Amino acid sequence: AEGALSISVSGRFQTPALSNDRIEELAALRALIEVELATRALPRAHMALVERLQTINNAISVAVAKADAVTYIRTNLEFHRTLYLRAQAPAMLATVETVWLQMGPTMRALYGRLQRKDPPMHHRLILAALKAGDEPGLRVAVRADVTQGLRMLAR
């Protein structure tokens, strides 16, 4: 029902192939919803949250150093979810989690293509914007973070 799996003609479950149009659509959804969630979270962001996000981002760095794609993806989503929980917008969070679910296999392919050596640079910008209470900076950083890699896949 959430679009993460489809049933083949033979009755086997499989992950649906994502066309360039579908990748663009999901990237646009992420940009709209996640920027809104981050903006709503900003007034409720406190230093304990920023410190928690920094700890998660450090775990992302470890996953990158080990070339551990599964941990990288899981921890990256944890970073975003931890921030978005502060938005206190459960319907929006549920919607974005459905988008993440649909993109799981694509995220794995993207990780392999990017050959990451560093954690996402936009996370540092997100953290800086949260510390400064900089809503425009937060919007730009989140939008860039959630769309940059996906747009590479659609080329």
N, C-alpha and C positions, 0 to 999 in steps of 0.2 A: 504493500500500500504506500510505502514511503519512497519507492523507486530505487531502492538499493539493490534489489535482486529482480531478475525476470526468469520466466520459465521457458526453456527451449522447446522446440517441437517434440523432442524425445522425452520431455517431462523433467529434465534436469534443471536445477537452479543454477543461474550464472549471473555474473555482474554484467549489466548492460554496457555496451560500447557507447562512449560519449562522443558525439559529433562535435565539430568545431562550434556549431551554433549552440549546442547544448552547454558546452564549456563556457561560452560567452554569456549565456543566460544565467548559469549558476554563479559565475563571477560577478555579474551585475547584481544578482540577489544578495550575494555576500556583501558587496560594497554598500548597498542600500541599508540592509538590516544591521550589519555589524557596526557600521559607522553610527547608526542611531543608538544601538545598544551601548557603545562606548561613550557617546555623548550623554546618555541618561545615567551612566555609571559615574561620570566625572564628579558631580556634586557629592557623591557618597564615597569617593576614593580617599583613603586615608593612608598614612605612612605604613601601617601594617599590611595593607593591600599591596602597595608598591613593593615592599620588601618581599612579600610572598611571590609576586610576579617576577621579581629579580631572581629569586631562588629557582623558580620554574625555568626562567631563561638560562640560568646556569646549567640546569639539567639538559636543556636543549643543546648547549655547547658541548657537553659530554657526549650526547648522542651523535652530534655531528663529527666529533673527533673519532668516534668509534665506527663511523659510517653505518650506524644502526637506524635504518629508515623507519622501522616500525615504532621504535621509541621516540624518534624525532617527531613523527606525525602525531602520535598520541600526546606527547608533551607539548607540542605546539598548540594542539586543540585545547589542552588543559590551560595553557596560558590565556587563550582567548575566553574560554568558558569562565575561568576565575574572574576575569574582568567583567564579563557580561552579567554574571550573577548579581553584581552590585547595581545593575540597572533596575532590578526588581520589575522585570517585564517578562513574565514566564511564557506568554504566547509567542513573543518575538524570539526568545531563546529556543523554544521548541521548534520554531520554524527554521532557524539557522542550523540547529542540530540535524534536522532532516536533510538540509542541503549538504552538510558535512558528510552524512551517511551516504548520500548519492555520489559523493565525490571521492570516497575512500580509495578505490582502485586507481583513480586518476591522480590522486595525491601521491600515491606510491610511485607511479610512472614518472611524475614530475620530479620527485626526489632523485630518482636515478638519472634523469636528464640534467638536472642542475649541478650534480656533483658538488654539493655544498662543502665548503671548507670552514665557514663561519656561521654562527647563528644568524637568524634574520636581522638585518640591520634596522628594519623598521620597528622591531621590538624595543630597541634602545630609544628610538624617537617617541614611541608610545609611552615608555616609562618617563622620559623627560617631560612630555606634555602633561602627564598625570601629576608629576611633582610640582610643575609650574601652574597647574590649573588652566592650561592653555587649550581651550576648546578647538579653535581653528587648527592648531598644530596636531591635536589628537585626531581630528577628522581626517586630515591629510595623511597622517602616519598609518591609521587603520586602513583607509582606502587603499593606499599603496601596498600595504602588507598583504591584504586579502586578494588583491587582483594581479600583482606583478607576475607571479609564477604561472598562474592559470592562463594568462594571456600568452605566455610563451608556448604553452601546449597547443593553443588554437592556431598556431601559425602553420 
